[in-house]
């Protein structure tokens, strides 16, 4: 796969460490819920890919801001999103260069009015589904702390130019 620098199998110890790291994120001021990683760990086999900018992620959003009613009120704009679609429109406000808030979806137009959380959803990994033996596959991004854990363990330090991607699958 283009852009993949290294692939490593995750041990049971790695998975337990990642679950612990991710569970602590749920207690933050604005919690981070990594549903994608939870879904990955429901599969039988787990690996981490380290990739550069030429690696193309599936077309799924890596980070959403969701309110207490389950409504998406913001999202990270990935390379498949056109930032110009959100520029100069009253219903959108940029929290950073790559994160847009949907003001029309927020309670009273106020961001962070209480109960919001960041959601990392993940998605199916269709590249592996082409293999006859694979019956389920899923891909997700770890949170920043899990990213640091994996980069440290596999000798990438905290290089922000390298993406850390969790890929899991089950066989027939």
Secondary structure, DSSP 8 states (H G I E B T S, - for coil): -TTEEEEEE--HHHHHHHHHHHHHHTTSSSEEE-HHHHHHTTSSEEEEEEE-TT----SS-S-EEE-TTS-EEEEE--TTS-GGGTTT-TTEEEEETTEEEEGGGSGGG-TT-SS-EEE---EE-HHHHTSTTEEEEEEEE--HHHHHHHHHHTT-TT-TTSEEEEEEEEE-
